[in-house]
Amino acid sequence: MPYINCNGINHYYEIQGEGEVIVFIHGMALDHRMWQEQVAYFSKNYCCLSYDMRGFGKSVPLDDQAYSLAEDLEQMLSLLGMEKVHVVGLSKGGNVATYYVVQFPERVQSLTLVDAHVNGHPIHEGYEHFKKALRKASLEGGDRAAKEVWSASEIFTPVMLHPSAGPRFRTMLEEFDPVFWRESSKEKSSGKLAYQCLQEINCPCLVIVGEKDIIHFRQVAESLAATLKNVRYEVMNGVGHMANMEDGKTFNRLFEGFLNGENFKI
């Protein structure tokens, strides 16, 4: 299995295909496998890098040191000799992608944010309530209780009910070590919050959100579309938070059109 040491932590990664590089960044409680449909499709014409961030999937668990997920990605790309990349991130992965683009703009050809979380954006009260319930369950009931709160959230109802994506989603959640819910984050701040940096981003951007995602993420997507300079905004009908897993065919068509410079909506 391919591993690479980035800032002292062994990261699991997979590379498929040749050509311009697309980096796929997974969301919270997930791992590189959430992008398998995209990697299978885009690796025909692109070099696809999917990986597990530190503390997720097959990557080494977190240690006590402060860290930056964006800096981890930068070292990975440097070690792999990848100079220019298209960056794609979902939910927490969208936040990492945003920080990466701001810190290393010369590396990035395009940015795609999917049902993204962006630090600094006002949090809707419903999502804030969910986060507090998750933290309480983790501290008082342990990992199993926390995972039950997570999977029962309306955020994930559409994917949990999906006949093919649901089992894959549950497998990733079952194998996830929820240290992020038990302990305070040691993730380093880059100075400004991601939401405060949006106008510094000059590369072409694609913002995608599921029509059935919760209000918080739909509001974030609308703010991104209104603030980013060079942006296309797409709402995917009939899907929720895990847009790429719930309707991979439509997601792939939208993303491919963006990469090809096409101007259309579905």
C-alpha positions in Angstrom: 0.0 0.0 0.0 1.4 3.4 -0.9 2.3 5.7 2.0 4.2 9.0 2.1 5.5 10.8 5.1 4.2 14.4 5.3 5.3 16.5 8.2 6.1 13.4 10.3 2.9 11.5 9.6 2.5 8.6 7.2 -0.3 9.4 4.8 -2.1 6.8 2.6 -2.6 7.9 -1.0 -3.6 6.5 -4.3 -2.7 7.8 -7.8 -4.5 6.7 -11.0 -4.3 8.0 -14.5 -2.0 10.4 -16.3 -2.3 14.1 -17.3 -3.2 17.2 -15.4 -3.5 16.4 -11.7 -6.8 16.4 -9.8 -6.6 16.2 -6.0 -9.7 14.9 -4.2 -10.0 15.8 -0.5 -12.5 13.9 1.6 -14.9 15.1 4.3 -15.1 14.5 8.0 -15.5 10.8 9.2 -14.7 9.7 5.6 -11.6 8.8 3.6 -10.3 8.6 0.0 -12.9 5.9 -0.9 -15.7 8.5 -1.1 -14.2 9.6 -4.4 -14.0 6.2 -6.0 -16.6 7.0 -8.7 -14.8 10.2 -9.6 -11.4 8.6 -9.7 -12.7 5.8 -12.0 -14.1 8.3 -14.4 -11.5 11.1 -14.5 -8.5 8.9 -14.4 -9.1 8.1 -18.1 -7.9 11.6 -18.9 -6.3 13.0 -15.7 -3.9 12.0 -13.0 -6.1 11.5 -9.9 -4.7 11.8 -6.4 -6.9 10.7 -3.6 -5.6 10.4 -0.1 -6.5 10.0 3.6 -5.8 13.1 5.7 -3.9 12.6 9.0 -6.2 10.8 11.5 -8.5 9.5 8.8 -8.8 6.2 6.9 -5.5 4.4 6.6 -3.3 7.3 7.6 -1.6 7.3 11.0 -3.7 8.5 13.9 -3.2 12.0 15.2 -0.4 12.7 17.7 -0.1 15.6 20.1 1.6 18.0 17.7 -0.1 21.0 16.1 -0.6 20.5 12.4 -2.0 22.0 9.2 -3.9 19.9 6.8 -3.1 22.3 4.0 0.6 22.1 4.8 0.4 18.3 4.8 -1.1 18.4 1.3 1.6 20.8 0.1 4.4 18.6 1.3 2.7 15.6 -0.3 2.5 17.3 -3.7 6.1 18.4 -3.4 7.3 14.9 -2.6 5.2 13.5 -5.5 6.5 16.1 -7.9 3.1 17.5 -8.7 3.5 21.2 -9.6 0.0 22.3 -10.7 -3.3 20.8 -9.5 -7.0 21.0 -9.7 -8.2 20.9 -6.1 -11.6 19.4 -5.1 -12.9 19.2 -1.5 -16.2 18.2 0.1 -17.4 19.5 3.4 -14.4 19.6 5.7 -12.3 18.8 2.6 -13.6 22.1 1.1 -12.2 24.0 4.1 -8.8 22.3 3.6 -9.0 23.1 -0.1 -9.8 26.8 0.6 -6.9 27.2 3.0 -4.6 25.4 0.5 -5.5 27.7 -2.4 -5.0 30.8 -0.2 -1.6 29.6 1.1 -0.2 28.1 -2.2 -2.0 29.9 -5.0 0.8 29.3 -7.5 0.0 25.6 -7.3 -3.7 25.7 -8.1 -5.3 25.6 -11.5 -8.8 25.4 -10.2 -10.8 25.0 -7.0 -14.0 23.0 -6.6 -16.0 23.2 -3.4 -18.7 20.7 -2.8 -21.2 21.1 0.0 -18.4 22.8 1.7 -17.7 23.9 5.3 -15.7 27.1 5.4 -14.2 28.3 8.7 -15.5 31.7 9.7 -18.9 31.5 7.9 -21.8 32.1 10.3 -23.1 28.8 11.6 -26.8 28.2 11.3 -28.4 27.4 14.6 -29.6 23.9 13.5 -26.0 22.9 12.6 -24.7 24.4 15.8 -27.1 22.3 17.8 -26.0 19.2 15.9 -22.3 19.9 16.6 -23.1 20.3 20.4 -25.1 17.1 20.4 -22.2 15.3 18.7 -19.7 16.6 21.2 -21.9 15.6 24.1 -22.5 12.1 22.8 -18.8 11.6 22.2 -17.8 12.7 25.7 -20.6 11.0 27.6 -21.5 8.0 25.5 -18.3 7.2 23.6 -17.5 6.5 20.0 -20.6 4.4 19.3 -23.0 7.0 20.6 -21.2 9.7 18.7 -21.4 7.7 15.4 -25.1 7.1 16.0 -25.7 10.9 16.4 -23.7 11.5 13.2 -25.4 8.9 11.1 -28.9 9.9 12.4 -28.4 13.5 11.4 -30.6 14.9 8.6 -27.3 15.9 6.9 -26.8 12.3 6.0 -30.3 11.0 5.5 -30.2 11.1 1.7 -26.9 9.2 1.5 -27.9 6.7 4.2 -31.0 5.9 2.2 -29.1 5.6 -1.1 -29.0 1.9 -2.3 -25.4 1.9 -3.4 -23.8 4.9 -1.7 -25.4 4.2 1.7 -23.4 0.9 2.4 -20.1 2.6 1.3 -20.8 5.6 3.5 -21.6 3.4 6.5 -18.4 1.3 6.0 -16.3 4.5 6.1 -18.1 5.7 9.2 -17.7 2.4 11.0 -14.0 2.4 10.4 -13.5 6.0 11.4 -11.7 6.8 14.7 -13.7 9.8 16.0 -10.8 11.4 17.9 -11.8 14.7 16.3 -15.0 14.6 18.2 -13.4 13.7 21.6 -10.5 16.1 21.7 -9.9 19.8 21.1 -8.5 20.4 17.6 -4.8 20.9 17.3 -5.1 22.2 13.8 -3.0 25.3 13.3 -4.5 28.6 12.3 -3.1 30.3 9.2 -3.9 33.7 10.7 -7.2 34.5 9.0 -10.2 32.3 8.8 -11.0 30.7 5.4 -14.1 32.7 4.9 -12.1 35.9 5.3 -9.7 34.9 2.5 -12.2 34.2 -0.3 -11.5 37.4 -2.2 -7.8 36.5 -2.3 -8.6 33.5 -4.5 -8.1 34.2 -8.2 -8.3 30.8 -9.9 -11.4 29.5 -11.6 -13.9 28.1 -9.0 -16.8 25.7 -9.1 -19.3 25.6 -6.2 -21.6 22.7 -6.0 -24.3 22.0 -3.3 -27.0 19.4 -3.0 -30.6 20.7 -3.2 -31.4 18.6 -0.2 -28.4 19.5 1.9 -29.2 21.3 5.2 -29.7 25.0 5.4 -26.2 25.7 6.8 -24.4 24.2 3.8 -26.7 25.8 1.3 -26.1 29.2 2.9 -22.3 28.6 2.7 -22.6 27.7 -1.0 -24.6 30.8 -1.7 -22.0 33.0 0.1 -19.2 31.3 -1.8 -20.9 32.0 -5.1 -21.5 35.6 -4.1 -18.0 36.3 -2.9 -15.5 34.3 -5.1 -14.3 36.3 -8.1 -14.3 33.7 -10.9 -17.0 31.2 -9.9 -19.6 28.9 -11.3 -22.4 27.9 -9.0 -24.4 24.7 -9.4 -27.2 23.2 -7.3 -27.6 19.5 -7.8 -31.2 18.4 -7.8 -32.4 15.5 -5.7 -29.3 15.0 -3.6 -28.1 16.0 -0.2 -24.7 16.6 1.5 -22.8 13.8 -0.2 -23.5 15.0 -3.7 -20.8 13.2 -5.5 -21.7 9.8 -4.0 -25.5 10.2 -4.3 -25.4 11.2 -8.0 -22.0 10.5 -9.4 -23.1 10.8 -13.0 -24.4 14.3 -12.7 -21.5 15.4 -10.5 -19.0 14.1 -13.0 -20.7 15.9 -15.8 -20.7 19.2 -14.0 -17.1 18.9 -12.9 -15.9 17.8 -16.4 -17.8 20.7 -18.0 -16.1 23.0 -15.6 -12.6 21.6 -16.3 -13.4 21.9 -20.1 -14.5 25.5 -19.7 -18.1 24.8 -20.7 -20.8 27.1 -19.6 -23.9 25.2 -18.8 -26.3 24.3 -16.0 -28.2 21.1 -15.3 
